[in-house]
Amino acid sequence: MTTYDLGPTRLYAPSERLLHGKGVESAIGSGGAEDWIRLDSCVHRVTYSNVFCGWKSTSWIRVGFWSVNTREIADWRRAPYWQEGLGGTGAPSWSLPPTESEIALCLCHGDPRVRAVALALDESAELPASVLPLVLIRSADTDERVRALARAVLKRVLGNSDKALPRQLASLAVLVGMRRRYGAWAREAVLGRLGALPDETLTYLLTNGRESRLAGLEAATMYGLPAMEQAWALAEQDRDEGVRALSVRTAIRLALASGQQAVLDDAKARFFAHLDNDRAYGLRLNTFATAMETGFLHVDELATLAATHRYRKIRRHACAAVLAHPEGDVVLDCLLSARDTFVRSAAVGRLRHASRGHELPRYLTDLSGGVRARACQELRTEGYDLRAHYQALCADPATVVPTAVLGLAEQGHPEDAALLHPLLRHPHAGIRARALAALRMLGALPDDALPPFADDPDPGVRGTALSALRGTPCLLRDLLGSPREDVRARVEVLLEHNRIYRQSTCRCRPSPPPAARRSRWAKLLAELRPDPR
């Protein structure tokens, strides 16, 4: 006969064990802080829906091959409830005296009257010590009477105890302290008795569930530098984005609070590594925003990020932060040398504010059209003659630069075409390509004059000419016999893109009129002719 070793059953939750009359120690065992929070929320949810919503919680679960109603496991209609008495009085429907499990259920009950009566048992010394974690949770209750009674009980118990009891409640107090409205009192009442957050409590919180890790990071700011290593470890290894974001924020605050330059340098090195290596792009942006809010980065470090970081949004946010900084003009040269054209354009727009407007003409020949446009805009406000400047740059073929040719065409004067035509025969291939593009921008070069440039020795000039011919497939078809393989391949791609490859019609020639179309019914009537016999 084969036997199997079965593990312990998890059929009953702690709240259901309490409902069946088990003691608190038997129901929750050596549960942690999250187990007490989960017990409170479970009992509160079920009893609140039963009392105020009139909804009877029921569902079906699988036990082996059978489906079992959850009421057969735990019927919450048997839980204590508020009984109205004569003369407007009332009391919970519990035993006299109430059992430990009934008191625990009433402390988590959805009816605030039941919770208040359960806490009032402390006056008659009937409140067991095993439910003290639930009393701590009630100190952050939303009902004012319940909250006041729970805090009075905690003050009395903590005032008459040694340091062992606050150490046991420290992790739960930190979790309750996460409740924004009334949780801070519980954290201060427990941790105030200890003077600081115990090391074992912090380790327990940072190695447990998500809520515990978040609560531990919130409390780590009061713990000091020993928590920084654990915060960075969570920032680098945790799977949850929210935990990683809070870890970096906590580590930044601890580094700033330390006031030690060595600690700040180490934190900045880890921060930059986090910006480069974290797998969540949105989290990197949030981390950078945190560093900006706290003043963690110096202006020269922001300028380095704006000029060299590999992620575009971080570069641009850093650029905006530098330009908004009071000392941003000091590091303007770092932005002017950035590879990102947005950053360079923003830096060029700041030159006049930094009393460096005399440097603007140098950026009229920038490789980026956006930077050239920004420089033109700034110079145009000063009354600078941009056309004359570009004409002077293009007048001497020996000293002309390719970007000056494009800049002259961007001014939009067709009369300047006479200055650009000689540059089509310039020995420098880049100037020939820019002159070809500039003449097309000015509308001074017709389509039928472009095919000869497809035989230029430079591939850049050939590519510019073919790109300009993309809308004239009839001229492209004539280039299918080009001796250059790259030209033939490019022409085939352009013809295929225009959907006219291997067709006899051309956009430059009128298409034959379409044949008359007859409907399907007209064709059937034409075929159904009468038999002549």
C-alpha positions, 0 to 999 in steps of 0.5 A, a space after each residue: 500500500 502506497 502512503 503519501 506525506 501530506 503537509 499541514 492544511 491551510 483550509 482555515 484562515 486565522 479569522 475563520 479559526 477565531 470564528 470557530 472559537 480558537 484562541 488568538 495564539 492558536 489562530 494566528 500563531 507566531 504571525 508577523 506584523 503583516 498577519 495582524 494587518 491581514 486579520 484585521 482587514 479580513 474580519 472588518 471587511 466581512 463584518 462590515 458587509 454583513 452589518 451595513 450592506 446587508 450582503 451575506 458573503 458566500 462563495 464556493 471553493 474546491 476541496 478535492 473533487 468537491 465544491 464546498 460552500 464557504 459558509 460550511 467552513 466559516 459562517 460569519 452570521 455567527 460572528 458577534 454583532 451589536 444588539 440593541 437593548 431597552 432604553 437605547 442601550 446595547 451590547 455585542 452579542 458575545 458570551 458573558 464573560 466574553 471569550 478571547 476569540 470573541 474579543 479579538 473578533 470584536 476589536 476588528 469588527 466593522 461596527 465602531 460601537 462593537 470595537 469601542 465596547 471591546 476596548 472598554 473591557 480594559 477598565 475591568 481588566 478583562 482585556 487579554 494581553 494576546 490582543 495587544 497588537 489589535 489594540 495597536 491597530 485600533 490606535 489608528 482607527 478612523 472612529 474618534 472614540 475607538 481611537 481614543 480608547 485604544 491610545 489610552 490602553 496603549 499608554 497604560 500598557 507601554 508605561 508599565 512595561 519594559 523594553 521587550 514589549 515595544 520591541 515586539 510591537 515595533 514592526 507592527 507600529 511601523 506598518 500602522 504608521 503608514 496610515 497617513 491620517 492617524 498612524 503616526 501616533 502609534 509609530 511614535 508611541 512605540 519607537 519613542 520608548 525604544 529611542 530608535 528603530 531596532 536593527 532586527 526590526 528594520 531587517 525584518 521589514 526590508 525582507 518581507 512583503 511589499 507593504 513591509 518593505 515600503 514601511 521599513 523604507 519610510 522608517 529607515 530615514 530615522 535610523 541613519 546611515 546603517 540603513 543606507 546599504 540595505 536601501 541601495 540593495 533594494 534599489 538594485 535588486 527588488 522586483 517591485 518598481 515602487 519599492 525601488 523608487 522609494 529605496 533610491 529616495 530613502 538613500 538620497 535623503 540619508 546621504 543628504 542628512 549625513 553631511 559627509 562628502 564621502 557618503 555623498 560621493 558614494 551615493 552619487 556614484 550609485 545614483 548614476 549607475 541606477 539611472 543607467 541600469 534600471 530596467 524601468 524607464 519611468 522609474 529612472 525619470 522619477 528617480 531623477 525628479 527626486 534628485 532634483 527636488 532634494 537638491 542632490 545634484 550639483 549644476 555641473 553634474 546636471 550639465 554632464 547628464 544633459 550632455 552625455 546621458 544615453 536616454 533622451 528624456 533624462 538629457 532634456 530634463 537635465 538641460 531644463 534643470 541647468 537652464 533654470 539653475 541660478 548658476 546655469 550660465 557657468 556650465 553653458 559651454 558643456 551644453 553647447 558641446 552636447 550631441 543632442 540637438 535639443 540641448 544645443 539649441 536650448 543652450 544657444 537660446 541662453 547665450 544672450 541671457 548670459 551676455 554672450 550674444 557675440 558668439 551666436 554667429 558661430 552657430 549659424 553653420 551648425 550641423 543641426 537645422 534646429 540649432 541654426 534656426 534658434 541662432 537665426 531667431 536670436 540674431 534676428 531680434 537684434 537686427 542682424 542681417 542673416 542673408 548677407 552673412 550667409 552670402 559672404 560665407 558662400 561667396 568664396 568656393 575655397 572657404 565655403 562650408 556645407 552647412 552655410 549652403 543650407 543656411 542660405 537656402 533656409 533664408 528663402 530667397 530664390 535670387 540666391 540660386 545664382 550663388 549656389 549653381 556654381 557650387 554644383 561643380 565644387 570638388 568637395 562632395 559634401 558641398 555638392 550634395 548640400 548645393 543640390 538640396 539647397 537649389 531644390 529647396 529654392 525651387 531653382 532646379 527642375 526634375 529633369 536636371 536631376 538624373 545627371 547627378 545620379 552618376 556623381 562619384 560620391 554616394 551622398 550626391 547620388 542619394 540626394 538626387 535620387 531622393 529628390 526624384 522619388 515623386 517622378 517615377 518616369 525619370 526613375 525608370 530611365 535610371 534602371 540601366 545605370 552602371 552603378 549597382 547602388 543606383 539601380 537598387 535604390 531606384 528599384 526601391 523607390 519604384 516599388 514604393 510608388 507601386 509602379 514597378 514593371 508597369 507600362 503607365 507613368 505619372 508623367 504620361 496620361 493614362 488610357 481611359 478606363 474600360 466601361 464596367 458592367 455589373 454582374 447582373 448585366 453580364 448574366 442578362 447578356 449571357 442568357 440569350 434565347 435558343 434560336 430553335 
